[in-house]
Structure formats: C-alpha cells, structure tokens
Amino acid sequence: MYKSEFSPKHNIDLNKIYTQYRAKGLEIYQISFDSDEHFWKNAASNLPWITVRDPQSVYSRLLSMYNVRDIPIAFVIDREGDVVARVENYATLSNEVGKVM
C-alpha cells in the first residue's frame, strides 16, 4: 500500500536489494493493494521493477490465498518458480534473496 507510512522505506530497502542482485537475475514483482489507482500510478511510476495493482484492494483473494494478514510481506521464489521463503521481517529479506541467487 503506497499510502502506508512504511511504503517509502520499504521501497528504498527493496531498491537496495534490487540494485545488489539484478545483475544476477533478480526480478521483483510487487503487488499493490491500494484502493486509489491514481495515487498508485504516481507512486509506482519511477520504480525499476514490475509493479501491479489489484483493484480489489483489501478484498483481494490473493491475500487469503497466500495467508497475508499484514503487509509488507515478501515471497522469495526461485528460478524454478517455487516459493522458498516467506519474509515478514524485511531485515532478513536480503539474506533470503542471497540464498537463491
């Protein structure tokens, strides 16, 4: 949610990880659950990775499918497409990404 207070720091942290690992093949696929499409488009326009918005916002079925109760959250997916880590503490995200790169 780009309007959330954690969002700027979250994206700065993601950018550091992206810069560190993109040459090794890291891709970030970020899903926003913002209800305000215009705000999301403006906030996401300068991000160097893939970012999409689910217009269902907090009612998205993705949240229940992946048992997301709090955000931000990240899922690390390996080259075979398997989810290898669920990261709820972003302090450990770089380490988890490094394990699969």
LINPETA-V235925 format. One record per backbone hydrogen bond with DSSP energy under -0.5 kcal/mol. CO is the residue of the C=O (numbers start at 1). NH is the residue of the N-H. If there is no record, write none. Layout:
co;nh
CO;NH
CO;NH
This chain:
co;nh
1;4
4;7
6;10
7;11
8;12
9;13
10;14
11;15
12;16
13;17
14;18
15;19
16;20
17;21
18;22
21;24
21;26
22;25
28;30
28;50
30;32
30;52
32;54
35;37
36;40
37;41
38;42
39;43
40;44
41;45
44;47
50;30
52;32
53;55
54;57
56;59
57;60
60;63
60;64
61;65
62;66
63;68
64;67
67;69
74;87
75;77
76;84
76;85
78;81
82;78
82;84
85;76
85;87
86;88
87;74
88;90
89;92
90;93
92;96
93;97
94;98
95;99
96;100
97;100
97;101
